[in-house]
Amino acid sequence: MMEIKKTQIVRSCAGHDKGKYFYVADTDGEYLLLADGKTRKLKTPKRKKRKHVVYCAESGEPAAGKNRRGEPLTDGDIRKTLGVFRRQIASER
């Protein structure tokens, strides 16, 4: 099983948000702090156990670029990153 790290994209597989994609804003032991930039902002991320999510991908632009440059992320960056990821999944189907 792959270790889930900060800045990755995961999908919730349990709870009321099952099936939704999130950006891993931070880690806290067995918990992940997840944000989607819309209902779960960076200031108030969702705290979820690692066993209740599955790894999907490394984050893409613009989040990855800002992380490399050491710039702070915004909720808009996360929304754009997750949007690009969802479009890639849809085009693969």
NUVEXRO-628558 format. One record per residue: residue in one letter; y, x, z of N, C-alpha, C in turn; chain. Coordinates in Angstrom, 3 decimals, padded with zeros to 6 digits. Last residue first. Example, Ala and Ser with C-alpha at 12.3 -4.5 7.8 and 13.67 -1.06 7.14 Angstrom:
<res->S | n_y->-002.250 | n_x->012.850 | n_z->007.080 | ca_y->-001.060 | ca_x->013.670 | ca_z->007.140 | c_y->000.030 | c_x->012.900 | c_z->007.870 | chain->A> .
<res->A | n_y->-005.690 | n_x->013.190 | n_z->007.800 | ca_y->-004.500 | ca_x->012.300 | ca_z->007.800 | c_y->-003.300 | c_x->013.200 | c_z->007.800 | chain->A> .
This chain:
<res->R | n_y->007.819 | n_x->-011.822 | n_z->-019.795 | ca_y->006.852 | ca_x->-012.942 | ca_z->-019.792 | c_y->006.628 | c_x->-013.477 | c_z->-021.152 | chain->A> .
<res->E | n_y->009.842 | n_x->-010.021 | n_z->-019.980 | ca_y->008.477 | ca_x->-009.511 | ca_z->-020.055 | c_y->007.442 | c_x->-010.620 | c_z->-020.147 | chain->A> .
<res->S | n_y->012.133 | n_x->-011.457 | n_z->-019.529 | ca_y->011.903 | ca_x->-010.987 | ca_z->-020.901 | c_y->010.487 | c_x->-010.445 | c_z->-021.071 | chain->A> .
<res->A | n_y->011.953 | n_x->-011.899 | n_z->-016.772 | ca_y->011.880 | ca_x->-013.043 | ca_z->-017.684 | c_y->011.575 | c_x->-012.594 | c_z->-019.103 | chain->A> .
<res->I | n_y->012.347 | n_x->-009.295 | n_z->-015.818 | ca_y->011.078 | ca_x->-009.981 | ca_z->-015.558 | c_y->010.902 | c_x->-011.132 | c_z->-016.545 | chain->A> .
<res->Q | n_y->014.973 | n_x->-008.881 | n_z->-016.662 | ca_y->013.914 | ca_x->-007.998 | ca_z->-017.151 | c_y->012.551 | c_x->-008.666 | c_z->-016.966 | chain->A> .
<res->R | n_y->016.322 | n_x->-010.834 | n_z->-015.165 | ca_y->016.308 | ca_x->-010.936 | ca_z->-016.635 | c_y->015.216 | c_x->-010.059 | c_z->-017.233 | chain->A> .
<res->R | n_y->015.952 | n_x->-009.804 | n_z->-012.559 | ca_y->015.359 | ca_x->-011.106 | ca_z->-012.927 | c_y->015.281 | c_x->-011.287 | c_z->-014.449 | chain->A> .
<res->F | n_y->017.457 | n_x->-007.407 | n_z->-012.778 | ca_y->016.019 | ca_x->-007.359 | ca_z->-012.507 | c_y->015.333 | c_x->-008.666 | c_z->-012.912 | chain->A> .
<res->V | n_y->020.022 | n_x->-008.441 | n_z->-013.138 | ca_y->019.424 | ca_x->-007.594 | ca_z->-014.189 | c_y->017.911 | c_x->-007.558 | c_z->-014.015 | chain->A> .
<res->G | n_y->020.271 | n_x->-009.731 | n_z->-010.643 | ca_y->020.339 | ca_x->-010.487 | ca_z->-011.891 | c_y->019.714 | c_x->-009.727 | c_z->-013.046 | chain->A> .
<res->L | n_y->020.222 | n_x->-007.601 | n_z->-008.845 | ca_y->019.122 | ca_x->-008.567 | ca_z->-008.814 | c_y->019.104 | c_x->-009.418 | c_z->-010.084 | chain->A> .
<res->T | n_y->022.667 | n_x->-006.392 | n_z->-009.647 | ca_y->021.412 | ca_x->-005.648 | ca_z->-009.701 | c_y->020.216 | c_x->-006.596 | c_z->-009.726 | chain->A> .
<res->K | n_y->024.529 | n_x->-008.444 | n_z->-009.086 | ca_y->024.364 | ca_x->-007.936 | ca_z->-010.456 | c_y->023.025 | c_x->-007.218 | c_z->-010.615 | chain->A> .
<res->R | n_y->024.220 | n_x->-008.693 | n_z->-006.298 | ca_y->023.974 | ca_x->-009.846 | ca_z->-007.176 | c_y->023.725 | c_x->-009.390 | c_z->-008.611 | chain->A> .
<res->I | n_y->025.013 | n_x->-006.103 | n_z->-005.531 | ca_y->023.648 | ca_x->-006.547 | ca_z->-005.272 | c_y->023.299 | c_x->-007.746 | c_z->-006.154 | chain->A> .
<res->D | n_y->027.689 | n_x->-006.124 | n_z->-006.273 | ca_y->026.780 | ca_x->-005.122 | ca_z->-006.850 | c_y->025.331 | c_x->-005.558 | c_z->-006.689 | chain->A> .
<res->G | n_y->028.647 | n_x->-008.171 | n_z->-004.598 | ca_y->028.660 | ca_x->-008.344 | ca_z->-006.047 | c_y->027.738 | c_x->-007.363 | c_z->-006.749 | chain->A> .
<res->D | n_y->028.534 | n_x->-006.992 | n_z->-002.121 | ca_y->027.623 | ca_x->-008.102 | ca_z->-002.392 | c_y->027.550 | c_x->-008.368 | c_z->-003.896 | chain->A> .
<res->T | n_y->028.736 | n_x->-003.412 | n_z->-002.617 | ca_y->029.329 | ca_x->-004.721 | ca_z->-002.331 | c_y->028.275 | c_x->-005.788 | c_z->-002.594 | chain->A> .
<res->L | n_y->028.241 | n_x->-000.107 | n_z->-001.256 | ca_y->027.825 | ca_x->-001.246 | ca_z->-002.078 | c_y->028.591 | c_x->-002.495 | c_z->-001.673 | chain->A> .
<res->P | n_y->030.133 | n_x->002.937 | n_z->-001.279 | ca_y->029.629 | ca_x->001.747 | ca_z->-000.575 | c_y->029.294 | c_x->000.613 | c_z->-001.552 | chain->A> .
<res->E | n_y->028.861 | n_x->005.915 | n_z->-002.886 | ca_y->029.879 | ca_x->004.869 | ca_z->-002.747 | c_y->029.301 | c_x->003.668 | c_z->-002.006 | chain->A> .
<res->G | n_y->027.200 | n_x->007.988 | n_z->-003.560 | ca_y->027.573 | ca_x->007.838 | ca_z->-002.157 | c_y->028.661 | c_x->006.808 | c_z->-001.923 | chain->A> .
<res->R | n_y->026.135 | n_x->008.218 | n_z->-006.043 | ca_y->027.489 | ca_x->008.756 | ca_z->-005.856 | c_y->027.962 | c_x->008.646 | c_z->-004.408 | chain->A> .
<res->R | n_y->023.715 | n_x->006.877 | n_z->-005.650 | ca_y->023.703 | ca_x->008.298 | ca_z->-006.038 | c_y->025.060 | c_x->008.948 | c_z->-005.781 | chain->A> .
<res->N | n_y->024.675 | n_x->004.291 | n_z->-005.109 | ca_y->023.934 | ca_x->005.029 | ca_z->-004.084 | c_y->023.925 | c_x->006.523 | c_z->-004.390 | chain->A> .
<res->K | n_y->025.816 | n_x->003.614 | n_z->-007.566 | ca_y->026.685 | ca_x->003.749 | ca_z->-006.397 | c_y->025.981 | c_x->004.511 | c_z->-005.280 | chain->A> .
<res->G | n_y->023.473 | n_x->003.531 | n_z->-009.122 | ca_y->024.552 | ca_x->004.462 | ca_z->-009.423 | c_y->025.472 | c_x->004.688 | c_z->-008.238 | chain->A> .
<res->A | n_y->022.035 | n_x->001.426 | n_z->-007.939 | ca_y->021.481 | ca_x->002.783 | ca_z->-007.963 | c_y->022.566 | c_x->003.818 | c_z->-008.213 | chain->A> .
<res->A | n_y->023.718 | n_x->-000.848 | n_z->-008.371 | ca_y->023.408 | ca_x->-000.370 | ca_z->-007.013 | c_y->022.916 | c_x->001.076 | c_z->-007.019 | chain->A> .
<res->P | n_y->024.072 | n_x->-001.917 | n_z->-010.904 | ca_y->024.991 | ca_x->-000.863 | ca_z->-010.458 | c_y->024.662 | c_x->-000.271 | c_z->-009.098 | chain->A> .
<res->E | n_y->020.976 | n_x->-000.422 | n_z->-011.949 | ca_y->022.450 | ca_x->-000.418 | ca_z->-011.931 | c_y->022.957 | c_x->-001.795 | c_z->-011.547 | chain->A> .
<res->G | n_y->018.170 | n_x->-000.997 | n_z->-009.753 | ca_y->018.795 | ca_x->-000.504 | ca_z->-010.977 | c_y->020.301 | c_x->-000.483 | c_z->-010.830 | chain->A> .
<res->S | n_y->015.775 | n_x->-000.120 | n_z->-007.264 | ca_y->016.989 | ca_x->-000.824 | ca_z->-007.671 | c_y->017.581 | c_x->-000.163 | c_z->-008.910 | chain->A> .
<res->E | n_y->012.317 | n_x->-000.242 | n_z->-008.027 | ca_y->013.460 | ca_x->000.525 | ca_z->-007.541 | c_y->014.700 | c_x->-000.208 | c_z->-008.008 | chain->A> .
<res->A | n_y->010.387 | n_x->-003.253 | n_z->-007.356 | ca_y->010.949 | ca_x->-002.204 | ca_z->-008.198 | c_y->011.967 | c_x->-001.376 | c_z->-007.431 | chain->A> .
<res->C | n_y->008.721 | n_x->-004.690 | n_z->-005.486 | ca_y->008.825 | ca_x->-005.075 | ca_z->-006.895 | c_y->009.303 | c_x->-003.930 | c_z->-007.767 | chain->A> .
<res->Y | n_y->006.692 | n_x->-005.084 | n_z->-002.610 | ca_y->007.545 | ca_x->-004.213 | ca_z->-003.411 | c_y->007.544 | c_x->-004.697 | c_z->-004.854 | chain->A> .
<res->V | n_y->006.709 | n_x->-008.038 | n_z->-000.670 | ca_y->005.988 | ca_x->-007.126 | ca_z->-001.559 | c_y->007.007 | c_x->-006.346 | c_z->-002.380 | chain->A> .
<res->V | n_y->006.812 | n_x->-009.188 | n_z->002.761 | ca_y->007.432 | ca_x->-008.929 | ca_z->001.459 | c_y->006.519 | c_x->-008.022 | c_z->000.640 | chain->A> .
<res->H | n_y->005.674 | n_x->-009.337 | n_z->005.233 | ca_y->006.023 | ca_x->-010.596 | ca_z->004.583 | c_y->006.772 | c_x->-010.420 | c_z->003.269 | chain->A> .
<res->K | n_y->005.383 | n_x->-006.880 | n_z->006.368 | ca_y->004.169 | ca_x->-007.514 | ca_z->005.855 | c_y->004.455 | c_x->-008.827 | c_z->005.124 | chain->A> .
<res->R | n_y->007.931 | n_x->-006.291 | n_z->007.370 | ca_y->007.463 | ca_x->-005.632 | ca_z->006.143 | c_y->006.260 | c_x->-006.356 | c_z->005.528 | chain->A> .
<res->K | n_y->009.843 | n_x->-009.081 | n_z->008.528 | ca_y->008.778 | ca_x->-008.100 | ca_z->008.718 | c_y->008.301 | c_x->-007.568 | c_z->007.367 | chain->A> .
<res->K | n_y->013.383 | n_x->-009.312 | n_z->008.244 | ca_y->012.060 | ca_x->-009.808 | ca_z->007.877 | c_y->011.029 | c_x->-008.705 | c_z->008.068 | chain->A> .
<res->R | n_y->016.570 | n_x->-010.414 | n_z->008.475 | ca_y->015.623 | ca_x->-009.512 | ca_z->009.136 | c_y->014.226 | c_x->-010.080 | c_z->008.906 | chain->A> .
<res->K | n_y->019.138 | n_x->-010.560 | n_z->006.148 | ca_y->017.950 | ca_x->-011.248 | ca_z->006.663 | c_y->017.023 | c_x->-010.194 | c_z->007.259 | chain->A> .
<res->P | n_y->022.499 | n_x->-009.384 | n_z->006.950 | ca_y->021.243 | ca_x->-009.385 | ca_z->006.201 | c_y->020.126 | c_x->-010.145 | c_z->006.911 | chain->A> .
<res->T | n_y->025.495 | n_x->-009.658 | n_z->007.014 | ca_y->024.536 | ca_x->-010.436 | ca_z->007.808 | c_y->023.201 | c_x->-010.509 | c_z->007.061 | chain->A> .
<res->K | n_y->026.772 | n_x->-007.953 | n_z->005.267 | ca_y->027.229 | ca_x->-007.974 | ca_z->006.658 | c_y->026.259 | c_x->-008.710 | c_z->007.570 | chain->A> .
<res->L | n_y->025.580 | n_x->-008.491 | n_z->002.820 | ca_y->025.344 | ca_x->-007.192 | ca_z->003.446 | c_y->025.758 | c_x->-007.170 | c_z->004.917 | chain->A> .
<res->K | n_y->024.358 | n_x->-011.929 | n_z->002.873 | ca_y->025.327 | ca_x->-010.887 | ca_z->002.555 | c_y->024.960 | c_x->-009.578 | c_z->003.262 | chain->A> .
<res->R | n_y->022.514 | n_x->-014.306 | n_z->001.603 | ca_y->022.361 | ca_x->-013.249 | ca_z->002.604 | c_y->023.229 | c_x->-012.072 | c_z->002.192 | chain->A> .
<res->T | n_y->023.403 | n_x->-015.785 | n_z->-000.508 | ca_y->023.139 | ca_x->-016.481 | ca_z->000.750 | c_y->022.972 | c_x->-015.494 | c_z->001.901 | chain->A> .
<res->K | n_y->024.362 | n_x->-013.306 | n_z->-002.007 | ca_y->024.848 | ca_x->-014.682 | ca_z->-002.128 | c_y->024.647 | c_x->-015.427 | c_z->-000.806 | chain->A> .
<res->G | n_y->023.211 | n_x->-010.852 | n_z->-001.675 | ca_y->024.595 | ca_x->-010.893 | ca_z->-002.097 | c_y->025.182 | c_x->-012.286 | c_z->-002.190 | chain->A> .
<res->D | n_y->020.795 | n_x->-010.547 | n_z->-000.565 | ca_y->020.790 | ca_x->-010.962 | ca_z->-001.969 | c_y->022.209 | c_x->-011.096 | c_z->-002.511 | chain->A> .
<res->A | n_y->019.173 | n_x->-008.314 | n_z->001.712 | ca_y->020.382 | ca_x->-009.001 | ca_z->001.253 | c_y->020.182 | c_x->-009.419 | c_z->-000.197 | chain->A> .
<res->L | n_y->017.308 | n_x->-007.437 | n_z->004.635 | ca_y->017.370 | ca_x->-007.827 | ca_z->003.234 | c_y->018.648 | c_x->-008.578 | c_z->002.911 | chain->A> .
<res->L | n_y->015.886 | n_x->-005.119 | n_z->006.539 | ca_y->017.111 | ca_x->-005.898 | ca_z->006.500 | c_y->017.406 | c_x->-006.172 | c_z->005.033 | chain->A> .
<res->L | n_y->012.596 | n_x->-005.112 | n_z->007.862 | ca_y->013.509 | ca_x->-004.756 | ca_z->006.778 | c_y->014.740 | c_x->-005.638 | c_z->006.907 | chain->A> .
<res->Y | n_y->010.570 | n_x->-003.851 | n_z->010.568 | ca_y->011.424 | ca_x->-004.853 | ca_z->009.942 | c_y->012.258 | c_x->-004.251 | c_z->008.813 | chain->A> .
<res->E | n_y->009.305 | n_x->-001.898 | n_z->011.914 | ca_y->008.454 | ca_x->-002.773 | ca_z->011.115 | c_y->009.250 | c_x->-003.857 | c_z->010.387 | chain->A> .
<res->G | n_y->012.196 | n_x->000.003 | n_z->011.783 | ca_y->010.811 | ca_x->-000.012 | ca_z->012.249 | c_y->009.944 | c_x->-000.871 | c_z->011.350 | chain->A> .
<res->D | n_y->014.282 | n_x->-001.036 | n_z->009.784 | ca_y->014.351 | ca_x->-000.985 | ca_z->011.242 | c_y->012.924 | c_x->-001.107 | c_z->011.775 | chain->A> .
<res->T | n_y->016.269 | n_x->-000.355 | n_z->006.885 | ca_y->014.968 | ca_x->-000.530 | ca_z->007.526 | c_y->015.152 | c_x->-000.364 | c_z->009.032 | chain->A> .
<res->D | n_y->018.507 | n_x->-002.004 | n_z->004.544 | ca_y->018.182 | ca_x->-001.011 | ca_z->005.562 | c_y->016.787 | c_x->-001.298 | c_z->006.104 | chain->A> .
<res->A | n_y->018.566 | n_x->-003.547 | n_z->002.252 | ca_y->019.812 | ca_x->-002.934 | ca_z->002.705 | c_y->019.557 | c_x->-001.837 | c_z->003.733 | chain->A> .
<res->V | n_y->016.734 | n_x->-004.246 | n_z->-000.372 | ca_y->016.514 | ca_x->-003.720 | ca_z->000.978 | c_y->017.762 | c_x->-002.937 | c_z->001.391 | chain->A> .
<res->Y | n_y->017.331 | n_x->-007.255 | n_z->-002.016 | ca_y->017.627 | ca_x->-005.830 | ca_z->-002.006 | c_y->017.434 | c_x->-005.353 | c_z->-000.567 | chain->A> .
<res->F | n_y->015.031 | n_x->-009.811 | n_z->-003.050 | ca_y->016.033 | ca_x->-009.253 | ca_z->-002.158 | c_y->016.167 | c_x->-007.755 | c_z->-002.377 | chain->A> .
<res->Y | n_y->013.920 | n_x->-012.872 | n_z->-004.492 | ca_y->014.068 | ca_x->-011.421 | ca_z->-004.566 | c_y->015.223 | c_x->-010.966 | c_z->-003.686 | chain->A> .
<res->K | n_y->011.690 | n_x->-015.473 | n_z->-003.427 | ca_y->013.025 | ca_x->-014.963 | ca_z->-003.735 | c_y->013.036 | c_x->-013.440 | c_z->-003.697 | chain->A> .
<res->G | n_y->009.191 | n_x->-016.267 | n_z->-002.538 | ca_y->009.407 | ca_x->-016.154 | ca_z->-003.973 | c_y->010.768 | c_x->-015.607 | c_z->-004.373 | chain->A> .
<res->K | n_y->010.312 | n_x->-017.876 | n_z->000.385 | ca_y->009.172 | ca_x->-017.375 | ca_z->-000.380 | c_y->009.477 | c_x->-017.390 | c_z->-001.883 | chain->A> .
<res->D | n_y->012.076 | n_x->-018.681 | n_z->002.313 | ca_y->012.621 | ca_x->-017.972 | ca_z->001.155 | c_y->011.524 | c_x->-017.371 | c_z->000.267 | chain->A> .
<res->H | n_y->010.631 | n_x->-019.681 | n_z->004.399 | ca_y->011.345 | ca_x->-020.645 | ca_z->003.561 | c_y->011.942 | c_x->-020.003 | c_z->002.316 | chain->A> .
<res->G | n_y->007.601 | n_x->-017.603 | n_z->004.401 | ca_y->008.801 | ca_x->-018.207 | ca_z->004.950 | c_y->009.488 | c_x->-019.141 | c_z->003.979 | chain->A> .
<res->A | n_y->006.519 | n_x->-014.949 | n_z->002.257 | ca_y->006.301 | ca_x->-015.851 | ca_z->003.388 | c_y->007.639 | c_x->-016.394 | c_z->003.866 | chain->A> .
<res->C | n_y->007.175 | n_x->-013.099 | n_z->000.400 | ca_y->005.914 | ca_x->-013.809 | ca_z->000.175 | c_y->005.559 | c_x->-014.712 | c_z->001.359 | chain->A> .
<res->S | n_y->009.981 | n_x->-011.900 | n_z->-001.339 | ca_y->009.482 | ca_x->-012.518 | ca_z->-000.116 | c_y->008.195 | c_x->-013.268 | c_z->-000.438 | chain->A> .
<res->R | n_y->010.123 | n_x->-008.888 | n_z->-003.043 | ca_y->009.995 | ca_x->-010.341 | ca_z->-003.157 | c_y->009.394 | c_x->-010.855 | c_z->-001.868 | chain->A> .
<res->V | n_y->012.529 | n_x->-006.177 | n_z->-003.371 | ca_y->011.295 | ca_x->-006.774 | ca_z->-002.870 | c_y->011.324 | c_x->-008.277 | c_z->-003.104 | chain->A> .
<res->I | n_y->013.886 | n_x->-003.151 | n_z->-004.426 | ca_y->013.886 | ca_x->-004.599 | ca_z->-004.617 | c_y->012.520 | c_x->-005.120 | c_z->-004.185 | chain->A> .
<res->Q | n_y->015.350 | n_x->-000.506 | n_z->-002.390 | ca_y->014.368 | ca_x->-001.068 | ca_z->-003.308 | c_y->014.534 | c_x->-002.583 | c_z->-003.416 | chain->A> .
<res->T | n_y->017.054 | n_x->000.513 | n_z->-000.443 | ca_y->017.548 | ca_x->000.437 | ca_z->-001.832 | c_y->016.529 | c_x->-000.112 | c_z->-002.827 | chain->A> .
<res->K | n_y->014.647 | n_x->001.801 | n_z->001.839 | ca_y->016.006 | ca_x->001.327 | ca_z->001.592 | c_y->016.330 | c_x->001.467 | c_z->000.098 | chain->A> .
<res->K | n_y->011.161 | n_x->001.169 | n_z->001.071 | ca_y->012.288 | ca_x->001.961 | ca_z->001.550 | c_y->013.610 | c_x->001.278 | c_z->001.225 | chain->A> .
<res->I | n_y->007.800 | n_x->000.605 | n_z->001.709 | ca_y->009.049 | ca_x->000.009 | ca_z->001.235 | c_y->010.204 | c_x->000.747 | c_z->001.899 | chain->A> .
<res->E | n_y->004.945 | n_x->002.232 | n_z->000.634 | ca_y->005.944 | ca_x->002.166 | ca_z->001.697 | c_y->007.252 | c_x->001.638 | c_z->001.116 | chain->A> .
<res->M | n_y->002.206 | n_x->000.552 | n_z->-000.844 | ca_y->003.401 | ca_x->001.367 | ca_z->-000.995 | c_y->004.369 | c_x->001.151 | c_z->000.169 | chain->A> .
<res->M | n_y->-001.176 | n_x->000.835 | n_z->000.000 | ca_y->000.000 | ca_x->000.000 | ca_z->000.000 | c_y->001.247 | c_x->000.886 | c_z->000.000 | chain->A> .
